[in-house]
Amino acid sequence: MEARGPETKGSTNPIEPNGDVRAKRILLFGATGTIGRATLNELLRQGHYVVCFVRPQAAAKIQRFAPETVVRTGYVTNPQSIRQDAFRGDEFDAVISCLSSRTGIPDDAWKIDHQANSDILKIAKETGKPHFILLSAICVQRPRLAFQHAKLAFEAELQASGLPYSIIRPTAFFKSLSGQVERVKAGKPFLIFGDGTLTSCKPISDHDVASFIAECFENPAMKNKVLPVGGPGEAITPRAQGTYLFQSLGLEPRFRKVPVALMDWIIRALEFAGRFGPKYRDKAELARIGRYYATESMLVLNPKTGLYDADATPSFGKETLFEFYKKLANGDETPSLGDHAVFDRKSRV
């Protein structure tokens, strides 16, 4: 008999929908991330039967967050573990991957954004024809970074797999636009590149992304599609974000302009240092990631004009970034910063 990791059950038989024909049997990867947790919560709210596959050390965290779900443990970097510990020969109506590399550096990106998803896809095909829903990113439209190429490589595999799929490309998340909250609270200026209008985006909340993911089950028009999605309202610039953040905190807006050329100089210096050690190569890639987000809009890219198009970027949901900033100012929310945050509270600028 094959050895399997432990399973924590929140119901007597999570793979049986107990007669509810609307309930889906879902295997969720990446449930420990902010989007993954929001997706898990939304799926359970809608009455679906969810199995989460997480690292052993994360099992208790998921069980506390959602005691009614089922937790299977193992490692997404091990194909045998995916087969034996995640799928276990069970058939699922859907497989959802919210996996994403933590840093975006090449080794991490190709190991998680591509290879782990590729292994999951292969094993999913062995067990049936589940609807495979992938959380990707809108920034892959103009790929210049390792993690973007890794995501695109898997997107191509998924589209050619023969499985029904939905590839979701969200715009900027609220957490990625909250990196300067603490520095503003500390009386420092809001940092902007150029005049603060070089880029714009339609930010979308974790909850609204989760609702969009769940809608893929019910809407046939969302199947076998690449689905860009932003939040409600008009596209906003970094200057507008900073202005509203100051207003939310009852402070006079103060900005400090950072030349893009400064980022270029830092990248070149790190690339040179990278000849002598991998640590600096990784730092150079992180600097390139920062520069990319500082100079590229998170909107749909018009392939004919080569320009970002706010009107062509679909809006979804109800929560706005400005409402989120109000909650931060009131202490009702705590920003959860990812590895891609360009500025955080440790910034000395």
RODO-2510 file (C-alpha; in nm, 4 decimals, decimal comma):
residues 349
     n   res          X          Y          Z
     1     m     0,0000     0,0000     0,0000
     2     e     0,1276     0,3459    -0,0869
     3     a     0,2233     0,5717     0,2032
     4     r     0,0072     0,8801     0,2276
     5     g     0,0172     1,1956     0,4318
     6     p    -0,2439     1,2577     0,6983
     7     e    -0,5868     1,3967     0,6190
     8     t    -0,7834     1,6188     0,8523
     9     k    -1,1559     1,5845     0,7861
    10     g    -1,4135     1,8500     0,8498
    11     s    -1,7039     1,6332     0,7341
    12     t    -1,7807     1,2637     0,7202
    13     n    -1,7136     1,2358     0,3471
    14     p    -1,5967     1,5540     0,1749
    15     i    -1,5846     1,3929    -0,1699
    16     e    -1,9592     1,3259    -0,1649
    17     p    -2,1878     1,6296    -0,2066
    18     n    -2,4614     1,4828     0,0126
    19     g    -2,7236     1,5143    -0,2576
    20     d    -2,6635     1,8801    -0,3416
    21     v    -2,6283     1,8739    -0,7206
    22     r    -2,4928     2,2290    -0,7228
    23     a    -2,2000     2,1478    -0,4966
    24     k    -1,8660     2,0856    -0,6656
    25     r    -1,5853     1,8591    -0,5546
    26     i    -1,2824     2,0865    -0,5570
    27     l    -0,9116     2,0335    -0,4976
    28     l    -0,7451     2,3633    -0,4027
    29     f    -0,3732     2,4358    -0,4193
    30     g    -0,2245     2,7506    -0,2656
    31     a    -0,4803     2,7906     0,0109
    32     t    -0,2280     2,9486     0,2489
    33     g    -0,1824     3,2612     0,0356
    34     t    -0,4076     3,5635     0,0738
    35     i    -0,5994     3,4914    -0,2478
    36     g    -0,6061     3,1201    -0,1697
    37     r    -0,7592     3,1800     0,1740
    38     a    -1,0197     3,4140     0,0272
    39     t    -1,1003     3,1554    -0,2415
    40     l    -1,1367     2,8788     0,0163
    41     n    -1,3698     3,0943     0,2222
    42     e    -1,5859     3,1819    -0,0792
    43     l    -1,6077     2,8211    -0,2005
    44     l    -1,7166     2,7021     0,1421
    45     r    -1,9668     2,9869     0,1694
    46     q    -2,1238     2,8683    -0,1550
    47     g    -2,1518     2,5136    -0,0233
    48     h    -1,8804     2,3436    -0,2282
    49     y    -1,6774     2,0492    -0,0977
    50     v    -1,3157     2,1549    -0,0792
    51     v    -0,9971     1,9595    -0,0226
    52     c    -0,6904     2,1771     0,0430
    53     f    -0,3407     2,0495    -0,0258
    54     v    -0,0801     2,2278     0,1861
    55     r     0,2587     2,1736     0,3465
    56     p     0,2378     1,9725     0,6714
    57     q     0,3325     2,2750     0,8813
    58     a     0,0396     2,4735     0,7366
    59     a    -0,2327     2,2178     0,8108
    60     a    -0,3232     2,3519     1,1543
    61     k    -0,3465     2,7062     1,0157
    62     i    -0,5966     2,6041     0,7505
    63     q    -0,7960     2,3975     0,9980
    64     r    -0,8269     2,6964     1,2319
    65     f    -0,9284     2,9231     0,9464
    66     a    -1,1785     2,6803     0,7922
    67     p    -1,2515     2,3837     1,0212
    68     e    -1,5178     2,2479     0,7859
    69     t    -1,2737     2,1855     0,5021
    70     v    -1,0507     1,8829     0,4453
    71     v    -0,6759     1,9233     0,4642
    72     r    -0,4342     1,6910     0,2903
    73     t    -0,0638     1,7484     0,3381
    74     g     0,2423     1,7080     0,1199
    75     y     0,4622     1,9049    -0,1168
    76     v     0,3781     2,0589    -0,4546
    77     t     0,7436     2,0304    -0,5561
    78     n     0,7173     1,6494    -0,5385
    79     p     0,5068     1,4866    -0,8152
    80     q     0,4722     1,1639    -0,6149
    81     s     0,3324     1,3606    -0,3221
    82     i     0,0856     1,5380    -0,5501
    83     r    -0,0374     1,2031    -0,6801
    84     q    -0,0449     1,0089    -0,3519
    85     d    -0,1218     1,2807    -0,0976
    86     a    -0,3283     1,5362    -0,2912
    87     f    -0,5356     1,3485    -0,5495
    88     r    -0,5291     0,9995    -0,3897
    89     g    -0,7079     0,8648    -0,6959
    90     d    -1,0183     1,0749    -0,6251
    91     e    -1,2088     1,2472    -0,9024
    92     f    -1,2751     1,6183    -0,8669
    93     d    -1,5077     1,8473    -1,0561
    94     a    -1,2475     2,1216    -1,0438
    95     v    -0,8845     2,1790    -0,9608
    96     i    -0,7916     2,5340    -0,8600
    97     s    -0,4322     2,6508    -0,8468
    98     c    -0,3579     2,9720    -0,6578
    99     l     0,0089     2,8781    -0,6435
   100     s     0,2635     3,1527    -0,6974
   101     s     0,6353     3,1789    -0,6354
   102     r     0,7121     3,3818    -0,3255
   103     t     0,9928     3,5909    -0,4716
   104     g     0,9717     3,5731    -0,8496
   105     i     1,3423     3,4912    -0,8831
   106     p     1,4120     3,2411    -1,1660
   107     d     1,4654     2,9190    -0,9660
   108     d     1,1591     2,9821    -0,7516
   109     a     0,9439     3,0873    -1,0470
   110     w     1,0179     2,7869    -1,2664
   111     k     0,9833     2,5478    -0,9724
   112     i     0,6408     2,6777    -0,8610
   113     d     0,4752     2,8875    -1,1330
   114     h     0,5612     2,6335    -1,3986
   115     q     0,6768     2,2907    -1,2811
   116     a     0,4466     2,2430    -0,9815
   117     n     0,1446     2,3466    -1,1873
   118     s     0,2597     2,1255    -1,4734
   119     d     0,2798     1,8228    -1,2420
   120     i    -0,0654     1,9001    -1,0989
   121     l    -0,2088     1,9223    -1,4520
   122     k    -0,0564     1,5904    -1,5566
   123     i    -0,1979     1,4077    -1,2555
   124     a    -0,5356     1,5813    -1,2881
   125     k    -0,5648     1,4379    -1,6405
   126     e    -0,4987     1,0890    -1,5032
   127     t    -0,7949     1,1116    -1,2666
   128     g    -1,0610     1,2485    -1,5021
   129     k    -1,1443     1,5768    -1,6757
   130     p    -1,1722     1,8361    -1,4003
   131     h    -1,2184     2,2026    -1,4790
   132     f    -0,8709     2,3476    -1,4170
   133     i    -0,8818     2,7055    -1,2881
   134     l    -0,5509     2,8884    -1,2810
   135     l    -0,4784     3,2121    -1,0989
   136     s    -0,2255     3,3844    -1,3229
   137     a    -0,1446     3,7571    -1,3542
   138     i    -0,2182     4,0360    -1,6007
   139     c     0,1490     4,1346    -1,6164
   140     v     0,2293     3,8331    -1,8384
   141     q     0,0985     4,0305    -2,1374
   142     r     0,4376     4,1994    -2,1723
   143     p     0,6801     3,9392    -2,0343
   144     r     1,0272     4,0571    -1,9346
   145     l     1,0785     3,8693    -1,6087
   146     a     1,1452     3,5071    -1,5172
   147     f     0,8194     3,4534    -1,3296
   148     q     0,6188     3,5929    -1,6227
   149     h     0,7817     3,3507    -1,8666
   150     a     0,7223     3,0644    -1,6230
   151     k     0,3534     3,1531    -1,5898
   152     l     0,3124     3,1823    -1,9664
   153     a     0,4810     2,8460    -2,0232
   154     f     0,2263     2,6783    -1,7987
   155     e    -0,0655     2,8729    -1,9453
   156     a     0,0304     2,7289    -2,2855
   157     e     0,0454     2,3759    -2,1418
   158     l    -0,2951     2,4157    -1,9838
   159     q    -0,4552     2,5474    -2,3014
   160     a    -0,3153     2,2514    -2,4975
   161     s    -0,4052     1,9915    -2,2329
   162     g    -0,7549     1,9020    -2,3470
   163     l    -0,8980     1,9795    -2,0033
   164     p    -1,1589     2,2526    -1,9638
   165     y    -0,9814     2,5542    -1,8205
   166     s    -1,0169     2,9118    -1,7018
   167     i    -0,7046     3,1280    -1,6819
   168     i    -0,7633     3,4276    -1,4572
   169     r    -0,5374     3,7306    -1,4921
   170     p    -0,6148     3,9809    -1,2163
   171     t    -0,4787     4,3328    -1,2098
   172     a    -0,3096     4,4754    -0,8994
   173     f    -0,4123     4,3400    -0,5581
   174     f    -0,4846     4,5736    -0,2691
   175     k    -0,1941     4,4303    -0,0678
   176     s     0,0552     4,5168    -0,3425
   177     l    -0,0587     4,8802    -0,3278
   178     s    -0,0347     4,9078     0,0505
   179     g     0,3419     4,8955     0,0911
   180     q     0,3699     5,2632     0,1833
   181     v     0,0994     5,2803     0,4482
   182     e     0,3390     5,2581     0,7423
   183     r     0,5844     5,5092     0,6021
   184     v     0,3032     5,7591     0,5412
   185     k     0,1771     5,7048     0,8959
   186     a     0,5317     5,7724     1,0154
   187     g     0,5257     6,1154     0,8502
   188     k     0,7274     6,0262     0,5408
   189     p     0,6331     6,1290     0,1864
   190     f     0,4656     5,8922    -0,0576
   191     l     0,7201     5,7745    -0,3144
   192     i     0,6283     5,7977    -0,6821
   193     f     0,8163     5,7306    -1,0027
   194     g     0,8255     6,0267    -1,2376
   195     d     0,5257     6,2459    -1,1676
   196     g     0,3175     5,9565    -1,0357
   197     t     0,1099     5,9181    -1,3521
   198     l     0,3359     5,6858    -1,5501
   199     t     0,1087     5,3900    -1,4775
   200     s    -0,2445     5,3101    -1,3710
   201     c    -0,4436     5,0076    -1,2651
   202     k    -0,7847     4,8836    -1,1587
   203     p    -0,7058     4,7243    -0,8215
   204     i    -0,9131     4,4256    -0,7137
   205     s    -0,9675     4,2873    -0,3641
   206     d    -0,8936     3,9333    -0,2486
   207     h    -1,2637     3,8725    -0,1901
   208     d    -1,3650     3,9912    -0,5374
   209     v    -1,0985     3,7745    -0,7016
   210     a    -1,2286     3,4778    -0,5028
   211     s    -1,5845     3,5494    -0,6154
   212     f    -1,4654     3,5694    -0,9760
   213     i    -1,2908     3,2329    -0,9422
   214     a    -1,6065     3,0750    -0,7996
   215     e    -1,8154     3,2196    -1,0823
   216     c    -1,6137     3,0176    -1,3327
   217     f    -1,8091     2,7086    -1,2227
   218     e    -2,1478     2,8546    -1,3073
   219     n    -2,0798     3,0627    -1,6179
   220     p    -2,0093     2,8616    -1,9361
   221     a    -1,8768     3,1780    -2,1031
   222     m    -1,5840     3,1733    -1,8610
   223     k    -1,4685     2,8262    -1,9673
   224     n    -1,1717     2,7765    -2,2008
   225     k    -1,0896     3,1459    -2,1799
   226     v    -0,8126     3,3757    -2,0642
   227     l    -0,9935     3,6155    -1,8317
   228     p    -0,8392     3,9498    -1,7382
   229     v    -1,0188     4,1140    -1,4497
   230     g    -0,9909     4,4329    -1,2479
   231     g    -1,1862     4,5864    -0,9659
   232     p    -1,4737     4,8361    -0,9888
   233     g    -1,4364     5,1995    -1,0866
   234     e    -1,1948     5,3965    -1,2986
   235     a    -0,8249     5,3194    -1,3371
   236     i    -0,6151     5,5052    -1,0796
   237     t    -0,2552     5,6276    -1,0837
   238     p     0,0024     5,6015    -0,8033
   239     r    -0,0387     5,9751    -0,7390
   240     a    -0,4134     5,9271    -0,6912
   241     q    -0,3443     5,6344    -0,4584
   242     g    -0,1081     5,8446    -0,2481
   243     t    -0,3427     6,1417    -0,2387
   244     y    -0,6300     5,9335    -0,1100
   245     l    -0,4105     5,7526     0,1420
   246     f    -0,3075     6,0865     0,2946
   247     q    -0,6692     6,2018     0,2984
   248     s    -0,7768     5,8796     0,4712
   249     l    -0,5201     5,9455     0,7438
   250     g    -0,6159     6,3119     0,7740
   251     l    -0,2754     6,4265     0,6488
   252     e    -0,1594     6,6772     0,3884
   253     p    -0,0357     6,4939     0,0756
   254     r     0,3423     6,4879     0,0393
   255     f     0,5236     6,3169    -0,2477
   256     r     0,8840     6,2413    -0,3287
   257     k     0,9719     6,1720    -0,6903
   258     v     1,2049     5,8805    -0,7644
   259     p     1,3726     5,8838    -1,1092
   260     v     1,3292     5,5620    -1,3055
   261     a     1,6953     5,6051    -1,3998
   262     l     1,7845     5,5386    -1,0358
   263     m     1,6273     5,1947    -1,0612
   264     d     1,8204     5,1329    -1,3829
   265     w     2,1467     5,2225    -1,2092
   266     i     2,0693     4,9885    -0,9200
   267     i     1,9863     4,7048    -1,1591
   268     r     2,3108     4,7511    -1,3535
   269     a     2,5138     4,7562    -1,0325
   270     l     2,3491     4,4369    -0,9065
   271     e     2,3913     4,2673    -1,2434
   272     f     2,7622     4,3442    -1,2313
   273     a     2,7873     4,2142    -0,8746
   274     g     2,5918     3,9077    -0,9844
   275     r     2,8938     3,7903    -1,1814
   276     f     3,0540     3,7092    -0,8476
   277     g     2,7641     3,5505    -0,6612
   278     p     2,4058     3,4235    -0,7022
   279     k     2,2827     3,6412    -0,4137
   280     y     2,3319     3,9526    -0,6229
   281     r     2,1751     3,7931    -0,9309
   282     d     1,8608     3,7315    -0,7271
   283     k     1,8660     4,0889    -0,5986
   284     a     1,8997     4,2146    -0,9559
   285     e     1,5902     4,0184    -1,0547
   286     l     1,3974     4,1620    -0,7603
   287     a     1,5053     4,5100    -0,8694
   288     r     1,3856     4,4358    -1,2231
   289     i     1,0512     4,3267    -1,0793
   290     g     1,0268     4,6541    -0,8900
   291     r     1,1093     4,8555    -1,2000
   292     y     0,8544     4,6643    -1,4053
   293     y     0,5698     4,7454    -1,1684
   294     a     0,6879     5,1052    -1,1491
   295     t     0,6706     5,1546    -1,5254
   296     e     0,4013     4,9174    -1,6572
   297     s     0,0277     4,9602    -1,6061
   298     m    -0,1719     4,6662    -1,4738
   299     l    -0,4401     4,6909    -1,7421
   300     v    -0,5334     4,5029    -2,0576
   301     l    -0,2743     4,5573    -2,3292
   302     n    -0,4146     4,6428    -2,6716
   303     p    -0,2180     4,4192    -2,9123
   304     k    -0,2838     4,6521    -3,2056
   305     t    -0,1669     4,9749    -3,0445
   306     g     0,0737     4,8339    -2,7880
   307     l    -0,0918     5,0589    -2,5290
   308     y    -0,2677     4,9744    -2,2041
   309     d    -0,6423     5,0221    -2,2231
   310     a    -0,8424     5,0953    -1,9091
   311     d    -1,1743     5,0751    -2,0960
   312     a    -1,0881     4,7266    -2,2219
   313     t    -1,0030     4,6045    -1,8724
   314     p    -1,3097     4,4282    -1,7283
   315     s    -1,4344     4,5522    -1,3918
   316     f    -1,5721     4,3104    -1,1341
   317     g    -1,6812     4,3211    -0,7732
   318     k    -1,7731     4,5887    -0,5240
   319     e    -1,4707     4,6664    -0,3064
   320     t    -1,2465     4,9604    -0,3972
   321     l    -0,8905     5,0391    -0,2982
   322     f    -0,9981     5,3683    -0,1439
   323     e    -1,2453     5,1870     0,0831
   324     f    -0,9620     4,9536     0,1799
   325     y    -0,7418     5,2535     0,2645
   326     k    -1,0201     5,3839     0,4906
   327     k    -1,0200     5,0528     0,6759
   328     l    -0,6413     5,0667     0,7098
   329     a    -0,6632     5,4197     0,8489
   330     n    -0,9275     5,3118     1,1006
   331     g    -0,7309     5,0038     1,2022
   332     d    -0,9988     4,7696     1,0664
   333     e    -0,7532     4,6062     0,8241
   334     t    -0,3854     4,5190     0,8374
   335     p    -0,1918     4,5274     0,5099
   336     s    -0,0443     4,1909     0,4136
   337     l     0,2590     4,2694     0,2034
   338     g     0,3931     4,0210    -0,0483
   339     d     0,7490     3,9768    -0,1686
   340     h     0,6771     4,1997    -0,4679
   341     a     0,5981     4,5100    -0,2629
   342     v     0,8262     4,7820    -0,3961
   343     f     0,8220     4,9988    -0,0826
   344     d     0,7622     4,8837     0,2713
   345     r     0,7897     5,0290     0,6170
   346     k     1,1620     4,9575     0,6280
   347     s     1,2287     5,1952     0,3401
   348     r     1,4818     5,4656     0,4325
   349     v     1,4086     5,6880     0,1314
***
